[in-house]
Amino acid sequence: MVTPAGLVVLTDRRSADAPLTEVVRAAVRGGAAWVVLRERDLPYEERAALAARLRDLVPPGRLIVAGPDPLGGDAVHLAEADPLPDGGVELIGRSAHSAPALSTEHYVTLSPIYPTATKPGYGPALGPAKAAALAGEVPWLALGGIDSPERAADCARVGAHGIAVMGAVMRSGDPERTAAELAAAFAAPQDHPHPHRARPPKGEPPSVSLPDFGDLRGAPCGQPRTVDNAAPTSDRPTRPPEAPMPTGATTPTGATRPTGATMPTGTAPR
């Protein structure tokens, strides 16, 4: 069973910045993978006709109808109090605001994740981490207040299968761009560091601990060098200083060395 994932757009013709079909078309171009048709206040014939038009705009099988009647399709999303559909429906989702108790449903939406402008005062907000704990092993979509790439990425980090977004896309002056930003952020959460993770101060590079490579010993050309980490540097024997040359001794070039002079420690004679 394929359940909704990625960016899922919920319709709301009353808040849409343009005709609903235009907004949906743009959102799909931007990366919306699924669309949920709400508009439950419309007359049946008008709503069924709208569902048919939207099916032409979304990938096959990716239009979900809110309520138990799929309006000629095979996917529904139920409110908490909705009855199960009579039959012939392949995909069933249900709204939940606490730990879901499912029978034949395939996924849930958990809401609100954040405070939402669409339903002021609706809540309390669950937050991504609590929603993930409530869902457990049930596939779930994060719904409510997901209006920025940062929030979309936070939901992905805790294991949400997708983000269900209504107001941010419906009210957008550029729904294609808004959809693209949210979809990309959800798909690649590693590009958006979590705000609670420690980061170095601005302008300072992160500290890096380098390994101790020990004693790198010389090797013939073309042969690998060996690494000796058996003892700390401070415990390794050091080369003893060379003894002073006897008075009157000569260097290899034949020059007489001044009396009492010593060679610097570790310096080879010329």
Backbone hydrogen bonds, N-H to C=O, Kabsch-Sander energy under -0.5 kcal/mol:
donor,donor_aa,acceptor,acceptor_aa,energy
3,T,1,M,-0.6
6,G,161,H,-1.9
8,V,6,G,-0.6
8,V,163,I,-2.9
9,V,7,L,-0.5
9,V,34,W,-2.4
10,L,165,V,-2.5
11,T,36,V,-2.3
15,S,12,D,-0.8
16,A,12,D,-1.0
17,D,170,M,-2.5
22,E,19,P,-0.7
23,V,19,P,-2.0
24,V,20,L,-2.6
25,R,21,T,-2.4
26,A,22,E,-2.2
27,A,23,V,-2.4
28,V,24,V,-2.4
29,R,25,R,-1.9
30,G,26,A,-1.9
31,G,27,A,-0.9
31,G,28,V,-0.7
32,A,27,A,-2.5
33,A,7,L,-2.2
34,W,7,L,-1.4
35,V,62,R,-2.2
36,V,9,V,-2.9
37,L,35,V,-0.6
37,L,64,I,-3.0
38,R,36,V,-0.7
42,L,39,E,-1.6
47,R,43,P,-2.7
48,A,44,Y,-2.7
49,A,45,E,-2.0
50,L,46,E,-2.0
51,A,47,R,-2.4
52,A,48,A,-2.0
53,R,49,A,-1.9
54,L,50,L,-2.4
55,R,51,A,-2.0
56,D,52,A,-0.8
56,D,53,R,-0.6
57,L,54,L,-1.6
58,V,54,L,-1.2
62,R,59,P,-2.1
64,I,35,V,-3.0
64,I,62,R,-0.6
65,V,75,A,-2.1
66,A,37,L,-2.9
67,G,77,H,-3.2
73,G,70,P,-1.1
76,V,91,L,-2.4
77,H,65,V,-2.2
78,L,93,G,-3.2
82,D,79,A,-1.0
90,E,74,D,-1.3
90,E,88,G,-0.5
91,L,74,D,-1.9
93,G,76,V,-2.0
94,R,107,Y,-1.4
95,S,78,L,-2.7
96,A,109,T,-2.4
102,L,100,P,-0.6
106,H,92,I,-3.5
107,Y,92,I,-1.0
108,V,139,P,-1.9
109,T,94,R,-1.8
110,L,141,L,-2.5
111,S,96,A,-1.5
113,I,143,L,-1.8
114,Y,144,G,-1.8
122,Y,119,K,-2.1
126,L,112,P,-3.3
127,G,113,I,-1.4
131,A,127,G,-2.0
132,A,128,P,-2.3
133,A,129,A,-1.9
134,L,130,K,-2.3
135,A,131,A,-2.3
136,G,132,A,-1.8
138,V,135,A,-2.1
141,L,108,V,-2.3
142,A,162,G,-2.5
143,L,110,L,-2.1
144,G,164,A,-0.8
147,D,145,G,-1.7
152,A,148,S,-2.1
153,A,149,P,-2.5
154,D,150,E,-2.1
155,C,151,R,-1.8
156,A,152,A,-1.7
157,R,153,A,-2.2
158,V,154,D,-1.1
159,G,156,A,-1.3
160,A,155,C,-2.0
161,H,140,W,-2.4
162,G,140,W,-0.9
163,I,6,G,-2.5
164,A,142,A,-3.2
165,V,8,V,-2.9
165,V,163,I,-0.6
169,V,166,M,-0.8
170,M,166,M,-3.0
171,R,167,G,-2.6
172,S,169,V,-0.6
178,T,174,D,-2.4
179,A,175,P,-2.6
180,A,176,E,-2.3
181,E,177,R,-2.5
182,L,178,T,-2.2
183,A,179,A,-2.8
184,A,180,A,-2.3
185,A,181,E,-2.1
186,F,182,L,-2.2
187,A,183,A,-2.0
188,A,184,A,-1.6
191,D,188,A,-1.7
192,H,189,P,-1.8
197,R,194,H,-1.9
204,E,201,P,-2.3
210,L,208,V,-0.6
213,F,211,P,-0.7
215,D,228,D,-1.6
216,L,214,G,-0.8
217,R,215,D,-1.0
217,R,226,T,-1.3
223,Q,220,P,-2.3
228,D,215,D,-0.8
229,N,227,V,-0.6
235,D,232,P,-1.4
236,R,232,P,-0.6
236,R,233,T,-1.2
248,G,257,R,-0.6
249,A,246,P,-2.1
251,T,255,A,-2.1
254,G,251,T,-2.6
257,R,249,A,-1.9
261,A,258,P,-1.6
267,T,264,P,-2.4
268,A,266,G,-0.5
